């Protein structure tokens, strides 16, 4: 077990460069040799990169090796899509990529800020390991690694499709891109407020700033981020492509049915949670 924070970060960076290399090689191989569609090639390459990260999570006995994948994956996929398309009017693609890149850099920076070393593992993974016992390796692969990868791929797919099909920029697209950018800004603000609250040692529940209006403003902004990207892309492609919003919908359902209930259950151990929950909305 690597206990040094800097060394642990260096190892994580190596793992992700290796995963990106394997994914890029797979994408080029499938498109150039077998002429797979860009959607299928990207998806399979994404799955292979996830498997690479999963292998290292087994080596280090820590599923949190996967944690930054959530924010690293989308800009890599969109950047690859932009590089492969010779668009006559790149405005929409550049706006979508800029919004996703800003979100990714901020979220990854927050992960780095919280990262301690390989000694730390997300409490949710520890809980799943305790509950699932001998089935944990399967839960680790499918639930902790593959499921989030598929969700984020579906979230970014509308933007990939808009770029690959050279969709024309529409004025309404700008409104939805701004929604995504503002969501990332407010998500960052919520994280900063939480960091300060924890550093103060006040204990209890945070009831200031964005957290005054909702128990999970960071999750609310994450949900809005991908609705903005999805709606901007569909507005350009045509509303008959509404099915591409499935990723934003699945992402929303994941937070509502899994992430938020797990977080609330953990918070319920604190005295006064019932009153806090009654007085504070879930998201907004």
ZAFIMAR-410727 format. One record per atom (N, C-alpha, C): residue in one letter; x, y, z. Coordinates in steps of 0.05 Angstrom, whole numbers, plus 32768, in hexadecimal, padded with zeros to 4 digits. Example, Ala and Ser with C-alpha at 12.3 -4.5 7.8 and 13.67 -1.06 7.14 Angstrom:
<pts>
A81087F8E809C A80F67FA6809C A81087FBE809C S81017FD3808E S81117FEB808F S81028001809D 
</pts>
This chain:
<pts>
X80117FE88000 X800080008000 X801280198000 X800D802B7FEC X801C80437FEA X800F80587FFC X801D80628010 X801280758024 X80198092801D X802D8096800D X803580B28006 X802180BE7FF2 X801880D67FF7 X800480E27FE6 X800E80E87FCA X802680F37FC8 X803280FB7FAE X803780E27F9D X804280CD7FAA X804780B47F9B X802D80A87F92 X801980A87FA3 X7FFF809D7F9C X7FF380AC7F84 X7FF580C77F84 X7FEB80D77F6D X7FFA80D07F54 X801480CD7F56 X802480C67F3E X801C80AB7F33 X801680987F44 X800D807E7F3B X7FF280807F2D X7FE080907F39 X7FC580947F2D X7FC880A07F11 X7FD980B47F0E X7FDD80C17EF4 X7FE880AC7EE0 X7FFB809B7EE8 X800580867ED7 X7FEF80747ECE X7FDE806B7EE1 X7FC880597EDB X7FB580657EC6 X7FB0807E7EC9 X7F9D808B7EB6 X7FA980917E9B X7FC280967E9A X7FD080997E80 X7FD0807E7E72 X7FD580687E81 X7FD4804E7E75 X7FB880477E6B X7FA4804D7E7B X7F8880487E74 X7F8180577E5B X7F8980717E59 X7F8480817E42 X7F9180767E29 X7FAA806E7E2C X7FB980627E15 X7FAB80497E0B X7FA280387E1D X7F95801F7E15 X7F7A80257E08 X7F6C80397E13 X7F5380417E07 X7F56804D7DEB X7F6A805E7DE8 X7F6E806B7DCE X7F7780567DB9 X7F8880447DC1 X7F91802F7DAF X7F79801E7DA6 X7F6880177DB9 X7F5080077DB2 X7F3D80167DA0 X7F3980307DA5 X7F2780407D94 X7F3280417D77 X7F4B80477D74 X7F5780497D59 X7F56802E7D4B X7F5C80187D5A X7F5C7FFD7D4E X7F407FF67D44 X7F2C7FFB7D54 X7F117FF37D4D X7F0680047D36 X7F0D801D7D35 X7F03802E7D20 X7F12802B7D06 X7F2D80277D08 X7F3D80257CF0 X7F3D80097CE3 X7F3E7FF57CF5 X7F407FD97CEB X7F257FCD7CE6 X7F137FD07CF9 X7EF97FC37CF7 X7EE27FD67CEF X7EE87FEF7CEC X7ED480037CE4 X7EBC80047CF6 X7EC080007D10 X7EAA80027D23 X7EA0801F7D24 X7E8780237D2B X7E7C803E7D2E X7E8B804C7D44 X7E8B80677D43 X7E9980767D57 X7E8D80727D73 X7E72806E7D74 X7E65806A7D8E X7E6E80507D9B X7E6E803A7D8B X7E7680207D96 X7E9480207D9C X7EA4802B7D8B X7EC1802C7D8F X7EC8803B7DA9 X7EBC80527DAC X7EC180617DC5 X7EB880527DDE X7EA180457DDC X7E9680377DF3 X7EA9801F7DFA X7EB180107DE7 X7EC37FF97DED X7EDE80027DF7 X7EE880187DEB X7F0180237DF5 X7EFF802D7E12 X7EE880397E18 X7EE280427E33 X7EE1802B7E46 X7ED480157E3E X7ED37FFE7E50 X7EEF7FF27E55 X7EFF7FF17E40 X7F1A7FE67E44 X7F2B7FF87E57 X7F2880127E54 X7F3780247E66 X7F2D80207E82 X7F13801B7E86 X7F0980167EA1 X7F147FFD7EAC X7F177FE87E9B X7F227FCF7EA5 X7F3F7FD27EAE X7F4E7FE37E9F X7F6A7FE97EA7 X7F6A7FF57EC3 X7F5980097EC8 X7F5780157EE2 X7F4E80017EF7 X7F3B7FF07EF0 X7F327FDB7F02 X7F487FC87F0B X7F597FC17EF8 X7F6F7FAF7EFF X7F827FBB7F13 X7F877FD57F10 X7F987FE37F24 X7F8A7FE67F3F X7F6F7FE97F3E X7F617FEA7F57 X7F637FD07F67 X7F657FBA7F58 X7F6A7FA07F65 X7F877F9E7F70 X7F997FA87F60 X7FB57FA77F68 X7FB97FB67F82 X7FAD7FCD7F84 X7FB07FDE7F9C X7F9A7FDA7FB0 X7F887FC77FAA X7F737FC07FBD X7F637FD87FC5 X7F5D7FE97FB2 X7F5080027FB7 X7F3F800B7F9F X7F2580097FA1 X7F1480107F8B X7F14802E7F85 X7F1E803E7F97 X7F1F805B7F93 X7F3380637F7E X7F4280507F74 X7F5380567F5C X7F41805F7F45 X7F2880577F45 X7F15805E7F30 X7F0A807A7F33 X7F0B80857F4B X7EFD809E7F51 X7F0080B47F3C X7F1980BB7F34 X7F1B80D17F20 X7F1280CA7F04 X7F0B80B17EFF X7F0380A97EE4 X7EEA80B87EDC X7ED880BD7EEF X7EBF80CB7EEA X7EC480E67EDC X7ED880F57EE5 X7EDD810F7ED9 X7EF2810F7EC3 X7F0380FB7EC2 X7F1880FA7EAD X7F0C80EF7E93 X7EFA80DC7E95 X7EEF80CF7E7D X7EE280E27E68 X7ECF80F47E70 X7EC181047E5C X7ED281157E4A X7EE581267E55 X7EF581377E43 X7F0781277E30 X7F10810F7E39 X7F2080FE7E27 X7F0F80F57E10 X7EF780EC7E16 X7EE580E27E00 X7EDE80F97DED X7ED681107DF8 X7ECF81267DE7 X7EE781317DD7 X7EFE81327DE4 X7F16813B7DD6 X7F1D81297DBF X7F19810F7DC3 X7F1E80FC7DAD X7F0A81007D97 X7EF181057D9E X7EDC810A7D89 X7EE381237D79 X7EEC81387D87 X7EF381517D79 X7F0B814C7D66 X7F1E813D7D6F X7F3681387D5F X7F3081287D46 X7F1C81187D47 X7F1681067D31 X7F0381127D1C X7EF8812A7D22 X7EE481367D11 X7EEF81507D05 X7EED81537CEB X7EF5816B7CDD X7EDC817C7CD9 X7ED3818A7CEE X7EBA81987CEC X7EBD81B37CDE X7EA981BB7CCE X7EAA81D47CC1 X7EA581EB7CD4 X7E9381E67CE8 X7E8D81FA7CFC X7E9181ED7D18 X7EA881F07D24 X7EAE81E27D3D X7EA381EF7D56 X7E9382057D53 X7E8A82147D6B X7E7D82037D7F X7E6981F37D77 X7E5A81E27D8A X7E6C81CF7D98 X7E7D81C17D89 X7E8F81AD7D95 X7EA281BA7DA9 X7EAC81D27DA2 X7EBF81DF7DB4 X7EB181E87DCE X7E9881F17DCB X7E8981FA7DE3 X7E8381E27DF5 X7E7B81CC7DEA X7E7581B47DF9 X7E8E81AA7E07 X7EA481A97DF8 X7EBD81A07E03 X7EC781B27E1A X7EC481CD7E16 X7ECD81E07E2A X7EBD81DC7E44 X7EA381D87E41 X7E9281D47E59 X7E9A81BB7E68 X7E9E81A57E59 X7EA5818C7E65 X7EC1818D7E71 X7ED3819A7E63 X7EEF819C7E6D X7EF081AD7E87 X7EE181C37E88 X7EE081D37EA0 X7ED581C27EB8 X7EBF81B47EB3 X7EB381A37EC7 X7EC8818E7ED0 X7ED581827EBD X7EE8816C7EC4 X7F0081767ED4 X7F0B818D7ECC X7F2281977EDA X7F1B819F7EF7 X7F0481AB7EFA X7EFB81B27F15 X7EF6819A7F27 X7EE881867F1C X7EE2816E7F2B X7EFB815E7F31 X7F0D815C7F1E X7F26814D7F22 X7F37815C7F37 X7F3881767F36 X7F4681867F4A X7F3B81817F66 X7F21817F7F68 X7F1581797F82 X7F1C815D7F8B X7F1E814A7F79 X7F26812F7F80 X7F4381307F8B X7F55813E7F7D X7F7181407F85 X7F73814D7FA1 X7F6281617FA5 X7F63816F7FBF X7F5B815B7FD6 X7F48814A7FD1 X7F3F81377FE5 X7F50811E7FE7 X7F5F81187FD2 X7F6E80FF7FD1 X7F8480FF7FE6 X7F8580E97FF5 X7F9980E6800A X7FB080D48001 X7FA980BB7FFC X7FBD80A77FF2 X7FAD808E7FED X7FBB80787FE7 X7FAD805F7FE3 X7FA280537FFD X7FA880608013 X7F9D8057802D X7F7F805E802F X7F768072801F X7F5A807B8020 X7F4A806C800A X7F3280648012 X7F1F80597FFE X7F0480658005 X7EF5806B7FF0 X7EDA80777FF3 X7EC980668006 X7EBC80738019 X7EAC8064802D X7E9680538020 X7E8C805B8009 X7E78804B7FFC X7E8380307FF2 X7E9C80307FE9 X7EA880177FE0 X7EAD80047FF8 X7EB68010800E X7EBA80008026 X7EA07FF4802F X7E8A8003802E X7E707FF98036 X7E677FE28024 X7E6B7FE6800A X7E637FD17FF7 X7E737FB87FFB X7E8D7FBB8001 X7E9D7FA38006 X7E947F94801F X7E8C7FA38033 X7E837F96804C X7E687F888047 X7E577F948037 X7E3C7F898033 X7E3B7F72801F X7E4D7F72800B X7E4B7F5E7FF6 X7E5E7F477FFA X7E727F49800B X7E837F338011 X7E917F277FF9 X7E8D7F0D7FF5 X7E9B7EFF7FDF X7E927F087FC3 X7E7B7F177FC2 X7E727F217FA8 X7E7E7F3D7FA2 X7E8E7F477FB4 X7E997F627FB0 X7EA97F657F96 X7EBA7F527F8E X7EC97F557F75 X7EB67F5B7F5D X7E9F7F4D7F5C X7E8C7F527F46 X7E7F7F6E7F4A X7E787F757F63 X7E6C7F8F7F68 X7E817FA57F61 X7E9A7FA07F68 X7EAF7FB37F62 X7EB17FB97F44 X7EB27FA37F34 X7EB57FA67F17 X7E9C7FB37F0B X7E857FA87F10 X7E6D7FB17F02 X7E607FCA7F0F X7E607FCB7F2A X7E527FE17F37 X7E637FF97F3B X7E7C7FF67F43 X7E8D800C7F49 X7E9C80177F30 X7EA380057F1D X7EB2800C7F06 X7EA0800F7EEC X7E947FF97EE4 X7E877FF97ECA X7E6E800A7EC9 X7E5D80097EDE X7E4480187EDE X7E4980367EDB X7E5A80427EEC X7E5F805F7EE8 X7E6B80657ECD X7E7D80547EC3 X7E8880587EA8 X7E72805A7E93 X7E5F80477E95 X7E4980477E81 X7E3780607E84 X7E3280687E9D X7E2280807EA2 X7E2E80987E96 X7E48809C7E9B X7E5680B47E91 X7E5880B37E73 X7E5C809B7E68 X7E5D80997E4B X7E4380A27E3E X7E2D80997E4A X7E1380A17E40 X7E0E80BF7E43 X7E1980CB7E58 X7E1780E87E5D X7E2680F87E47 X7E3D80EE7E40 X7E4E80FD7E2D X7E4780F67E10 X7E3880E07E0B X7E3180D77DF0 X7E2380EC7DE0 X7E1080FC7DEB X7E0381107DDA X7E1781247DCF X7E2B812D7DDF X7E3F813F7DD5 X7E5181327DC0 X7E5881197DC5 X7E68810A7DB1 X7E5981097D97 X7E3F81037D98 X7E2F81007D80 X7E2D811B7D71 X7E2981307D80 X7E27814B7D74 X7E4181527D66 X7E57814B7D72 X7E7181517D66 X7E7681407D4D X7E7181257D50 X7E7681137D3B X7E6481187D22 X7E4C81217D27 X7E3981257D11 X7E3981427D08 X7E4C81527D12 X7E50816E7D0A X7E36817E7D0D X7E29817B7D23 X7E1081897D28 X7E1581A77D29 X7E0281B67D1D X7E0581D37D1C X7DFE81E07D36 X7E0D81F47D3E X7E0782037D56 X7DEC82127D54 X7DDC82107D69 X7DC3821E7D6A X7DC482317D82 X7DB782487D81 X7DB8825B7D98 X7DB0824E7DB2 X7D9D823B7DB2 X7D94822E7DCA X7DAA821E7DD7 X7DBD82157DC7 X7DD382057DD1 X7DE382157DE6 X7DE7822F7DE1 X7DF682407DF3 X7DEA82417E0E X7DCF82427E10 X7DC282437E29 X7DC8822A7E3A X7DC782127E2D X7DCC81F97E3B X7DE981F67E42 X7DFB82007E31 X7E1881FF7E38 X7E1D82107E51 X7E1182277E51 X7E1482397E69 X7E09822B7E82 X7DF3821D7E7F X7DE8820D7E96 X7DFD81FA7EA0 X7E0B81EC7E8E X7E2081D97E96 X7E3781E77EA4 X7E4081FD7E99 X7E56820C7EA5 X7E4F82167EC1 X7E3782227EC3 X7E2E822C7EDD X7E2B82157EF2 X7E2281FE7EE8 X7E2081E77EFA X7E3B81DF7F05 X7E4F81DF7EF4 X7E6B81D87EFC X7E7581ED7F10 X7E6F82077F0B X7E78821C7F1D X7E6B82197F38 X7E5182157F39 X7E4382127F53 X7E4A81F87F61 X7E5081E37F52 X7E5A81CB7F5E X7E7481CF7F6C X7E8681DE7F5F X7E9F81E57F6C X7E9C81F67F84 X7E8982097F83 X7E83821A7F9A X7E7982097FB2 X7E6781F57FAC X7E5D81E47FC0 X7E7381D47FCD X7E8681CA7FBD X7E9C81BB7FC8 X7EAE81CC7FDA X7EB381E47FD2 X7EC481F67FE2 X7EB681FC7FFD X7E9C82017FFC X7E8D82068014 X7E8E81EE8027 X7E8D81D6801C X7E8E81BE802C X7EAA81BA8038 X7EBF81C08028 X7EDA81BE8033 X7EDE81D1804B X7ED481E98048 X7ED781FD805E X7EC881F48077 X7EB081E98072 X7EA081E08089 X7EAE81C98098 X7EB981B68089 X7EC781A08096 X7EE081AA80A4 X7EEE81BD8098 X7F0681C780A5 X7F0081D680BE X7EE981E280C0 X7EE181F180D8 X7EDD81DF80F0 X7ED781C680EB X7ED281B38101 X7EB881B8810F X7EA581C58101 X7E8C81CC810E X7E7B81B38114 X7E7D819F8103 X7E6D81878107 X7E50818B80FF X7E4081778101 X7E24817980FA X7E20817B80DC X7E0D818C80D4 X7E06818E80B7 X7E0C81AA80AD X7E1781AC8095 X7E1C81C6808A X7E0281D38081 X7DFD81EB8089 X7DE481FA8083 X7DEA82168078 X7E008219806C X7E0882338061 X7E0D82318043 X7E0D82488035 X7E1382488019 X7DFE82388009 X7E08822A7FF5 X7DF6821A7FE5 X7DE982047FF4 X7DF781FB800A X7DED81E5801A X7DD681ED802B X7DD08206802D X7DB98210803B X7D9F8209802D X7DA182078012 X7D8A82038002 X7D8581E67FFA X7D9A81D57FFD X7D9781B97FF6 X7DAC81A88003 X7DA5818F8008 X7DB8817D8016 X7DCE81748003 X7DC981757FE9 X7DDD816A7FD5 X7DE0817D7FBD X7DE981967FC2 X7DEB81A87FAB X7E00819F7F97 X7E1581917FA0 X7E2981867F8D X7E1D81727F7B X7E0C81607F85 X7DFE814D7F74 X7DEA815A7F61 X7DDC816F7F6B X7DC9817D7F5A X7DD881897F42 X7DEF81957F47 X7DFE81A27F31 X7E09818D7F1E X7E1181757F29 X7E1A81607F17 X7E0481567F04 X7DEC81557F0F X7DD5814D7EFE X7DD081627EE9 X7DD0817C7EF0 X7DCB81927EDD X7DE181947EC8 X7DF9818E7ED0 X7E10818F7EBD X7E0A817E7EA5 X7E0181657EA9 X7DFE81537E93 X7DE481577E84 X7DCF81627E91 X7DB7816B7E82 X7DBE81827E6F X7DD081947E78 X7DD881AA7E67 X7DE681A07E4E X7DFA818E7E52 X7E0981837E3B X7DF681737E29 X7DE581637E34 X7DD281537E24 X7DBF81657E14 X7DB381797E21 X7DA0818A7E14 X7DAD819B7DFE X7DC581A57E04 X7DD481B57DF0 X7DD981A47DD7 X7DE0818B7DDB X7DE681797DC4 X7DCD81727DB4 X7DB8816C7DC2 X7D9F81657DB5 X7D92817D7DA7 X7D9681957DB3 X7D8B81AD7DA5 X7D9981B17D8A X7DB281A97D88 X7DC181AB7D6F X7DBA81957D5C X7DB7817D7D66 X7DB281657D56 X7D9581647D4C X7D8281707D5B X7D66816E7D55 X7D58815F7D6C X7D4181697D74 X7D34815E7D8B X7D2A81417D87 X7D2981387D6E X7D22811C7D69 X7D3881097D74 X7D4F81147D7C X7D6481047D88 X7D6381057DA6 X7D4B81097DB1 X7D47810C7DCE X7D5180F47DDD X7D5280DD7DD0 X7D5B80C47DDE X7D7880C67DE8 X7D8780D97DDD X7DA280DD7DE6 X7DA480E97E02 X7D8D80F27E0C X7D8C80FC7E27 X7D8980E67E3C X7D8A80CD7E32 X7D8880B67E45 X7D9F80B77E59 X7DB680C07E51 X7DCD80C17E63 X7DC880D47E7A X7DBE80EC7E74 X7DB780FF7E89 X7DA280F47E9C X7D8F80E67E91 X7D7980DA7EA1 X7D8480C47EB3 X7D9480B37EA8 X7DA0809D7EB8 X7DB180A87ECE X7DC180BD7EC8 X7DD280CA7EDB X7DC180D67EF2 X7DAB80E37EEB X7D9980EE7EFF X7D8D80D87F11 X7D8480C27F05 X7D7980AC7F14 X7D8E809F7F26 X7DA6809E7F1D X7DBC80937F2D X7DC080A37F47 X7DC080BD7F44 X7DC480CE7F5C X7DAB80CC7F6E X7D9480CC7F63 X7D7B80CC7F73 X7D7780B17F81 X7D7F809B7F74 X7D7880817F7F X7D9080737F8D X7DA9807D7F88 X7DC0806F7F94 X7DD180837FA4 X7DDC80977F97 X7DEF80A87FA4 X7DE380B87FBC X7DCD80C57FB7 X7DC180D57FCC X7DB680C47FE3 X7DA780AE7FDE X7D9F809D7FF4 X7DB680938005 X7DCD808B7FF8 X7DE480818007 X7DEF80978018 X7DF180B0800D X7DFC80C6801D X7DEA80CD8034 X7DD080CD802F X7DBD80D48044 X7DBD80BF805A X7DC080A68052 X7DC180918067 X7DD980948079 X7DEF809B806D X7E0880A0807D X7E0480B88090 X7DF880CD8085 X7DF480E58095 X7DDF80E080AC X7DCE80CD80A7 X7DB880C880BB X7DC380BE80D6 X7DDD80B680D6 X7DE980AE80F0 X7DED80C58102 X7DEE80DD80F7 X7DF280F58107 X7DD980FD8115 X7DDA8107812E X7DC38111813C X7DB68128812D X7D9C8129812B X7D8E813F811F X7D8A813D8101 X7D91812680F6 X7D8F812480D9 X7D72812580CF X7D5F811980DE X7D43811980D6 X7D39813680D3 X7D40814780E7 X7D37816380E6 X7D45817280CF X7D5F816C80CB X7D6E817980B5 X7D638171809A X7D5C81588097 X7D50814E807E X7D35815B8079 X7D26815E808E X7D0B816B808B X7D0D81888083 X7D218196808D X7D2481B38088 X7D3381BA806F X7D4281A68064 X7D5381AC804D X7D4C819A8035 X7D4781A7801E X7D4081988006 X7D5781857FFE X7D5081717FEE X7D64815E7FE6 X7D78816A7FD2 X7D6F81787FBE X7D8181827FA9 X7D8181A17FA8 X7D6A81AD7FA4 X7D6981CA7FA0 X7D5A81D87FB6 
</pts>
